[in-house]
Amino acid sequence: MAKSDIFSLEALKATEIKVDPKAKYIKFEGDNSNFCWRVVGDIMNPEAEVIVPLTHNCVFIKDGAPVGVLSAGRYPIFDTEKKRHFIFTRKEKKGAISVDIVFFNKTTMVQVPWGTRTPIDSHDPLTNIPVHVGANGEYAINVADPLAFYTKIIGADKAFTMESLKARLDKQVDALIRPTIAQFVHDKQLPYSHLSDHTAELAGVVGPQVVEKMKEYGLACNDFIISGIMVPEAEKHAIEAAIQSEALEIKNKKDAKELAAELERIEDKDWERQMELRKIAEADRDKYYEVLKILGWPDELHGAGGKANEKGGHFCPNCGHSYEVGALFCGNCGAPLPGGKVKCPKCGLENDSDAKFCSRCGSKLH
């Protein structure tokens, strides 16, 4: 799509035109800035036709209800002996027929800015401090299903405007982003002061939901973006201060055995355990690994044998140091890591990283 065909919502128009009763042709006469172009009035010309350009579809409304979508082509309004009618059957050529036709541009992509309507009232997961979160961004839409768009959005609204469209869509996006932000923070164990670092990831979660919602309104949605997550500075500073205070307490006053005992007392409250473990990890990584060892490397924290699950990372089974997937040896203690492969320098066979000798030729690997 050409850049010239991408418009901001504010640059578009919703236009209603009164048709000349004697007009022979009813056709779109606007430009790409016309998001929808409505033609209404009475037609008397027996040879009158609706002409739909390649760039448009149009919805024909009869007695207040849409009866079909016209694609590119020419369509006679009146039935004659020579032409098969599409819109009206008419035995006499005198009198007038009321028409109501809405043209929709298929090629124009519209950039729609969005923002949360009111602050999202929540609590920071790490500190339980109340926060009031806002978010904003943009996405692109175009009309994919004219009939659905007319039925769900425009209807008989003679005063339809782009502002009314934005208000309708804002309400839907707002209803999706609010619970998604809260769930995202819960699942990722993120303090709200750090949420702005994860806007792309969050957009990847919200975007598909927005796409499905827009389909209900006959719209195709692309490029959902979260530009920013806003937390009031006073609340952000309060969260940071609380995190630093707890980190200092963990670092200076509690040993690994005491911390492990506190985690065990949480019992089945897995999410709270994850929160406390996150605090320990941010305060003191060495103490964090000690706690994991004391707890016997529980599966719910990191995965057995150095493997990872959804809630944890990858940790060396010897010293507890974290490592990236695909690493062969621990960067902290040098121990072979599970799942890694090392190539034999003599025959080239890939052996498990913890193997000392090649299983094919017997050469020493490390």
VENKA-V838685 format. One record per residue. PHI is phi in whole degrees, -180 to 180 (none if undefined). Layout:
phi
PHI
PHI
This chain:
phi
none
-67
-60
-67
-94
-107
-120
-80
-58
-66
-88
-98
-130
-115
-114
-120
-119
-88
-85
-72
-56
-95
-62
-90
-123
-110
-146
-73
-127
-93
-136
-68
-78
-89
-69
-140
-133
-105
-115
-134
143
-108
-115
-114
-67
-65
-101
-62
-134
-97
-115
-110
-73
-62
-82
-132
-119
-144
-105
-99
-112
-126
55
84
-123
-68
-113
167
-112
-98
-92
-58
152
-118
-133
-68
-81
-103
-82
-130
-68
-92
-122
-80
-72
-117
-102
-126
-102
-145
-87
-112
-99
-96
92
-124
-118
-79
-123
-148
-129
-118
-90
-123
-76
-85
-99
-76
-100
-111
-86
-113
-76
-137
-161
-61
-72
-139
-58
-86
-81
-154
-132
-65
-67
-86
-118
65
-80
-61
-134
-125
-101
-124
-146
-150
173
-159
-154
-115
-136
-150
-76
-105
-131
-58
-66
-66
-64
-64
-66
-87
-111
-86
58
-92
-71
-71
-103
-58
-133
-68
-65
-69
-64
-61
-62
-67
-71
-57
-62
-71
-64
-60
-67
-86
-70
-61
-67
-69
-61
-61
-69
-63
-62
-62
-68
-90
57
-100
-68
-62
-67
-105
-65
-65
-80
-123
-64
-66
-64
-65
-62
-66
-85
-77
-49
-60
-67
-65
-57
-65
-64
-65
-60
-62
-101
78
-113
-93
-119
-136
56
-71
-127
-103
-80
-160
-116
-110
-123
-52
-56
-63
-72
-62
-65
-65
-65
-61
-65
-66
-64
-64
-65
-67
-62
-64
-64
-64
-69
-102
-116
-123
-94
-63
-65
-66
-66
-63
-63
-65
-65
-66
-73
-68
60
-88
-82
-61
-65
-64
-62
-63
-63
-66
-65
-62
-63
-64
-63
-73
-82
-159
-64
-64
-66
-60
-66
-63
-61
-61
-64
-61
-78
77
50
-59
-57
-70
-97
-146
94
-69
63
87
-84
-111
-122
-62
-98
-133
-109
-105
-130
-63
-69
-93
-120
88
-70
-74
-148
-83
-58
98
-67
-93
-133
-66
-75
-98
-116
84
-69
-62
-105
-61
86
-79
-126
-127
-87
-66
-68
-95
-107
87
-69
-86
-112
-59
-63
-90
-76
-92
-133
-65
-76
-98
-113
83
-67
-73
-94
-165
